[in-house]
Each structure stands twice: as structure tokens, then as C-alpha cells.
Amino acid sequence: MEDIYGLRFEKVDETYQLVFSKTDDCQNSDWLIEGIAAWTDKRKELQPDINDSAEAITDKKEKYAFWKARYPYDLGEDIQKQFALLNDFHKNNASLISQSCKSITTFSEFFKSLLALDTESVIFHTAIGEITGKRSAVFTINLNYIMNASVSIQKTYMCFRECWQDMKKIGIEIVENPLPVDGVLMLISMSTPCPQVIALFEGYEKLQEEKASPAFDKDAYKLEIKDMMRMFQSAI
């Protein structure tokens, strides 16, 4: 348990607590932490309040007892619902992808689609992290946000997602899932261990830091983008 899940004991005052470490060495603990977070959220949601009526207190206790008895089946059902929601969103918005849009063949085209999200002011997050033990480029976007965004934002996102699908068809490992956040499945996550995409994400994050700097130079920023486009003109 210690080696696989990072399990350890910690003493807090006069009590001992079990702790699961979420570190690079203990990637297997992620699903446990997500499950525990879901349980914590549900308990907090159904915890009787001092101002609740006797009827409300009884109702909350019964609902929590029922949920606890079914755990983790309820959690599994929630995950399935989120997958269905995600699939329905992509299916219903597939028409936003232009019929004239050609499959990407170079990494610079992928980078161009990433920059298009910025141009459209789409809210998203990029990172480099460990996914199933592999160093990966990770893209996340809030599911509720994109479902309720403008058509132009949804179109830009769908075109960007199509670039990931193009790479997947070629044979690059791509993982797409709803991602739990504090026990609630709220994000769409797309990731890949592809070294070129990792390098692109690192370059993109550097560009974002420069853009946020007080000494930001727009012309130098544009030149760096052109350099990256040339650098990643290689075929996927």
C-alpha cells in the first residue's frame, strides 16, 4: 500500500490519520483520492445543518445512508453519465467542423489550432504532467463552460479537438476523458505522451509567460511564434 498508493500514517494532535500521497512516484493513488473526494463532497452535501427541521435532518440522513450503501456504484453511474454527456456534446457539435477542413499533417498545424483558441479567447489550461506513468502534454477545458459557450468558441474548440483525432488516426497515443475535480467530473481532458506535442506545450506556456510580462514585446512574440511554426513543420 505504501509503495503502490503512497499510503502513510500521520499523527494530528492525539489522532492518527491515513494519508494517500499524490506524487510522481505514486500515480496509482489518483483514483483513490478522487473516490475519497467524491465521498467527502457527498457527506458535506447531506450533512444535517443546525437550522434544518427535524424532517430535513431525517431526509438527509436517509439519503446519505442510501448513497453510502451503494458506494461506489453511484460514483460509477456518475462517471457513466459524464461520459455520455461528453459524447453527446461532441456528437451534436460535429457539424461545426467545416467540411472543407483538411486533416492536419504537421505539428505546426496542430500548434496553429492551439493558438486559434487564444485568438478566440477560449478559456482552457495546458500542462505537462504524469498520465498513467508517462510524461504527457495535458489539455483541459471546463465541460460546463464549453457546453454553454458561444457557437464561435465551440467551433474553434471542435476544430482543435479534431486535430487531436487526426493525430490519433495516424497512430499517436491520445487519451480523452472527463476529469474529476474535487470529486466532481467537470473537465474534458486530452493528453498525449508524444514528445513533439510536449515540446509544443512547453513552448506555448513560455509564450504565455512572456505575454503576461510587463515587458511584453508584441513583435518579438510574433517572431517566436513564426520560429516555432518553422521548427515544427515536420510531418506527424
C-alpha positions in Angstrom: 0.0 0.0 0.0 2.9 2.4 0.8 4.8 1.6 -2.4 1.7 1.5 -4.8 -0.6 4.1 -3.3 1.8 6.2 -1.2 -0.2 5.3 2.0 1.3 6.5 5.2 0.2 7.4 8.8 0.2 11.0 10.2 -0.3 12.0 13.7 -2.6 15.0 14.2 -2.9 16.0 17.8 -3.9 12.8 19.6 -5.3 11.0 16.5 -3.8 9.1 13.6 -4.8 9.6 10.0 -4.3 7.6 6.8 -2.8 9.7 4.0 -2.6 8.8 0.3 0.3 10.7 -1.4 -0.4 12.2 -4.8 3.2 12.4 -6.2 5.1 11.4 -9.3 6.1 8.1 -7.5 2.6 7.2 -6.5 0.4 7.8 -9.6 -1.9 4.8 -8.6 -3.3 6.9 -5.7 -5.1 9.3 -8.1 -8.3 7.1 -8.4 -8.4 6.6 -4.6 -8.1 10.3 -3.9 -10.8 11.0 -6.5 -13.1 8.5 -4.9 -12.4 9.8 -1.4 -13.0 13.4 -2.6 -16.4 12.3 -4.1 -17.3 10.7 -0.8 -16.3 13.8 1.2 -18.4 16.1 -1.1 -21.4 13.9 -0.8 -21.1 13.7 3.0 -20.8 17.5 3.2 -23.8 17.9 0.9 -26.0 15.7 3.0 -24.7 16.7 6.5 -27.6 18.0 8.6 -27.4 21.7 9.3 -28.2 23.2 12.7 -31.1 25.2 11.1 -32.6 22.2 9.5 -36.0 21.0 10.6 -36.4 17.5 12.1 -37.9 16.3 8.8 -35.0 17.7 6.8 -32.4 16.1 9.1 -34.1 12.7 8.8 -34.3 13.1 5.0 -30.6 13.9 4.7 -29.6 11.1 7.0 -31.7 8.6 4.9 -30.3 9.9 1.6 -26.7 9.7 2.9 -27.2 6.2 4.3 -28.6 5.1 0.9 -25.8 6.7 -1.1 -23.2 5.2 1.3 -24.7 1.8 0.9 -24.4 2.0 -2.9 -20.9 3.5 -3.0 -19.0 3.2 -5.3 -21.9 2.2 -7.6 -23.3 5.7 -7.5 -19.9 7.2 -8.3 -19.6 4.8 -11.3 -23.0 5.8 -12.5 -22.0 9.5 -12.2 -18.9 8.7 -14.3 -21.0 7.0 -17.0 -23.4 10.0 -17.1 -20.4 12.4 -17.6 -19.0 10.2 -20.4 -22.5 10.2 -22.1 -22.7 14.0 -21.7 -19.3 14.4 -23.2 -20.0 12.1 -26.1 -23.4 13.8 -26.8 -21.7 17.2 -26.8 -19.1 16.1 -29.3 -21.7 14.3 -31.5 -24.1 17.2 -31.5 -21.4 19.7 -32.4 -19.6 17.7 -35.0 -21.4 19.7 -37.7 -19.4 22.8 -36.5 -16.3 21.3 -38.1 -16.1 22.6 -41.7 -16.4 20.0 -44.4 -13.5 21.7 -46.2 -11.3 21.3 -43.2 -8.4 19.0 -44.1 -6.7 16.6 -41.7 -3.5 18.1 -40.2 -0.3 16.6 -41.4 2.3 18.6 -39.5 2.8 19.6 -35.8 2.9 23.3 -36.8 -0.7 22.9 -37.9 -1.6 21.5 -34.5 0.1 24.4 -32.9 -1.8 26.8 -35.1 -5.1 25.3 -33.9 -3.9 25.7 -30.3 -3.2 29.4 -31.0 -6.6 29.8 -32.5 -8.1 29.1 -29.1 -6.2 32.1 -27.8 -7.3 34.3 -30.6 -10.9 33.3 -29.9 -10.3 34.0 -26.1 -11.3 30.4 -25.2 -10.7 29.6 -21.5 -8.6 26.4 -21.2 -5.5 25.1 -19.4 -2.3 23.4 -20.7 0.2 21.5 -18.6 2.9 18.9 -18.6 2.3 16.0 -16.2 2.3 12.3 -15.5 -0.6 10.3 -17.0 -0.6 6.6 -16.2 3.1 6.9 -15.5 4.0 8.7 -18.7 5.2 12.3 -19.1 2.4 13.8 -21.2 1.1 17.1 -22.6 -2.3 17.7 -21.0 -5.1 20.0 -22.2 -8.2 20.6 -20.1 -11.3 22.7 -20.5 -14.4 23.1 -18.3 -17.2 20.9 -19.7 -20.0 23.2 -18.5 -18.2 26.2 -19.9 -17.7 24.8 -23.4 -21.3 23.4 -23.5 -22.7 26.9 -22.8 -20.1 28.9 -24.8 -20.9 30.8 -28.0 -21.0 29.0 -31.3 -17.7 30.6 -32.4 -15.9 29.3 -29.3 -17.5 25.9 -29.7 -16.4 25.8 -33.3 -12.8 26.7 -32.5 -12.7 24.1 -29.8 -14.2 21.4 -32.0 -11.6 22.1 -34.7 -8.9 21.9 -32.2 -10.2 18.6 -30.9 -10.4 17.3 -34.5 -6.6 17.9 -34.7 -6.2 15.5 -31.8 -8.4 13.0 -33.5 -6.2 13.4 -36.7 -3.1 12.5 -34.7 -4.9 9.5 -33.1 -5.8 8.2 -36.5 -2.2 8.4 -37.6 -1.2 6.3 -34.5 -0.2 8.8 -31.8 -1.4 7.8 -28.4 -4.3 10.1 -27.3 -6.3 9.9 -24.2 -9.6 11.8 -23.8 -11.7 11.6 -20.6 -13.9 13.6 -18.3 -11.6 14.6 -15.5 -12.6 14.6 -11.8 -12.1 17.9 -9.9 -12.5 17.6 -6.1 -14.7 14.6 -6.6 -16.9 16.2 -9.3 -16.4 15.3 -13.0 -16.2 18.7 -14.6 -13.4 18.9 -17.1 -12.6 17.5 -20.5 -9.1 16.2 -20.6 -7.0 15.4 -23.6 -3.4 14.2 -23.2 -0.6 12.5 -25.2 2.9 11.3 -24.4 4.0 12.4 -27.9 7.4 14.3 -27.4 6.6 16.8 -30.1 3.3 17.9 -28.6 5.0 18.1 -25.1 7.6 20.4 -26.7 4.9 22.5 -28.3 3.0 22.8 -25.0 6.3 23.8 -23.2 6.8 26.5 -25.9 3.2 27.6 -25.6 3.5 28.0 -21.9 6.7 30.0 -22.3 4.9 32.3 -24.8 2.0 32.8 -22.3 4.5 33.8 -19.6 6.1 36.4 -21.9 2.6 37.7 -22.9 1.8 38.3 -19.2 5.1 40.1 -18.6 5.1 43.9 -18.1 7.9 44.0 -20.6 5.9 42.2 -23.3 7.1 42.9 -26.8 4.4 42.1 -29.4 6.8 42.0 -32.3 9.2 39.6 -30.6 6.2 37.5 -29.6 5.1 37.2 -33.2 8.7 36.3 -34.3 8.8 33.5 -31.7 5.6 32.1 -33.0 7.0 32.1 -36.5 10.1 30.3 -35.3 8.1 27.6 -33.6 5.9 27.2 -36.7 9.1 26.6 -38.8 10.6 24.3 -36.1 7.6 22.0 -36.0 6.9 21.9 -39.7 7.8 18.3 -39.6 5.3 15.6 -40.6 3.2 13.9 -37.8 
